[in-house]
Amino acid sequence: MIDITPSARRRGRPPKRLEDHLETREALVRAGLAVLTEKGFVATAIDEVLRQVGVPKGSFYHWFDSKETFGLAVIDAYGDYFARKLARAFGDDSMPPLERVGAFVDDAAEGMARFDFRRGCLIGNLGQEMGNLPESFRARLRATFQEWETLLEQCLRLARLRGDIHPQADCGLLARSFWIGWEGAVLWAKLDRSSDPLFIYYDTWQRAIPRG
């Protein structure tokens, strides 16, 4: 048991045993992010993640109750990371709102190319595996997508206020349609090992936006 009583605390930092526990847990989640994004949940053995972190085999359950609990933690970590990334991209006041979406696409294409198109979107990958995943994943994946939709919808509403989008355009529907198609474009980019599907999809999506 980890001692977190007041007498064990040091000001400004958690107790050493708690600190080590949290650091190891975070390292396992980071390793899980890399492996699951590339290989998926079903094909990933916990031993593979443990080896990457240098944790002894059989020690996994010191940090997670089950592989399912681990998967949920990885989903949360990826969702939080990507939401922050989207908030920066869609909130970039240095360019008009619609251009921010294009900049996000450019950045995503560069990121996929950096890993030779072996990695895509973890949330999308898990969604494709849903038939073989614990049912607890479904609500978590949907909530993550909904958060991304909200961030894009806010960006599109700014574009509508500027007059760049028709005043009666449904920004929520446009945001949802973007993410529905985007996950397919990411899949095709992995299959083709090319960013072309990302740009083809984005060009088609943005041409369909009703203009002001």
N, C-alpha and C positions, 0 to 999 in steps of 0.2 A: 504494500500500500504506500502511496506517495504522501509524505508528510507536508501538509500545507497549513499547519497551525501557525498562528501569529508568531510564536517564539522561533519558528524555523525560517521566517522570512528575512530577506535582506532588502533594505530600501532600494527601490529602483530596479530590482531584478528578482525573478522568482527563485525559490530554493534550488540548489544545484541539481538535486534528483529530479525535481519537476522540470527544470530547464532542460536537462538531458533528455527527459522523456518527450517533451514537446519538440525539441530539435530533431530527435529521431523520427517522431511521428510525421513532422513536416517533410523530412527527407524522403520518407516512404511515399508520401503523397506526391511529391515532386517527381520521384522516379515513376510512380504510377501514371502520372500525367503523360510522360514521354512514351512509356510502353503501351498504355491503353490507346493513346491517340494513333499509334502506328498499327497495333495488332488487334485492338478490340478487347472486350472484357472476357468473353468466353475462351479465347485462345491464349490469354495471358495466365501463366502460372504464378502464384504468389512467390514461389522460390526465385523466379527471375527478378522480381522487384527486390527481394531481400538481398540477392547477390549484388545488385547495383549499389545498394546502400552499404553493403558490408555487414549486414546484420546476420547473426547465426541462424541457420535453418531451424525452424521450429519455434522461433521467438516472435513470430508475427502476432500471436494472440496476446502478447503483452500490450500491444497498441490498439488492436482492433478485435472486436468480438467475432467477426466473420469476414469473408471476402465481400459479402454484400455490404457490410458496414464500411469497409474500405472503399468500395466502389462509390458509395454515396458521398464519402469524404472527397474523393477525387472529382466527382461531378460538381460539388460545391466549390472546390478550389478553382476548377476551370471556369465555372460560371462567373465567379467573383472576378477572376483575372480578366476575362473577356468583357465583362460589363464595364470595368474600369477603362479598358482599351477603347470600347465603343463610346463611352462618355467623353473621353479625350478627343476622339476623332469627330464625333458628331457635334461636339461643343466648341470646335475650333473657330473662334471668331475672326481668324485671319482670312477666311474665304467664305463665299456664299454657301448657304446650307446644302444645296444640291451638289456642289463641288466637293463637299466633305464626304459624301457617299462615294464619289468616284475616287477620292484619295484613300478611303478605307479599302476599296477594291484593289487599288494599286499596291497598298501595303500587304494585303492578304496574298496577292500573287507573288510578291517578293518573298514572303515568309514560306510559302509552299515550295518555291524554287530552292530556297536555302536548304531544305531537307529532301531535295530531289523528288518532291511530290509523294513521299512515302507517308507523310502525315497530313491529315485533313482537319476536320472539326470534330473534337471528341464527342460533343453533344449529338451531332448528326450521325457519327459512327454508331454510338450507342442506340440511337433511335432505330437504326437499321437492324440492330440485333435484338430489338425489344421482345420478339417472340421467344427468345432464349434467356431473357434476363429476369431477375426478381421483379415482381410487380411493383415493389416500392420505388423502382427507378422511374416508372412512368410519370408520376406526378412531379418528381424532381426535374425531369427533362422538360416537361411541358412548362413548368414555372420558369425555367431558365430561358426557354425560347420566348416566353411572354415578356420577360424583362428586356430582352434584346429588341423585341418588337416595340415596346414602349419607348426605348431610347431612340430608335429610328423614327417613330411617329412624332416625337417631340421635334426632331430635326426637320421633318417634313412640314410640320405646322409652322415653323419659322419661315420656311420657303413660301408657304401659302400667305403668310402675313406680308412678305415682301412683294407678293404678286407674281412670284415665279411659278406658282401652281394655281390652277383654277380655284376660285374661292369656294366652290362646292365640292372639291375633290375630297374623297374619303381617305384621310392620311393614315388612319388605322388599317384600312384594307390594303393600302399601298405598302405599308410596312410589313404586314403579314405576307403579302404576295412576294415581297423581296426575299424573306427568309425561307419561304417554301421553295422558291426556285434556286436560291443560293446554295442550299444543301445539295441539290442535284448537280449544280455546276461544280461544286467542290469534288463530288464523286467523279465526274467526268474528267476533271483536271488530274486526279490521281490515276485514272485509267489511261489517259493520254500522255501523262507525264508532261503536261503543258499547261500554261496559264490561259491558253486561248478560250477554253470553255467559260472561264470566269468573265472575260471581257465580252464574249458573245452574249452571255446572259445579261450582264449589266447594261450593255448597249440596248438590248431588247426591252429590258425593264424600264429604263429611263425614257426611252422613246414612247412608251405607253402612258407616261404620266400626263394627265390633262393639264395643259399650260394655261397661265393667266392671260 
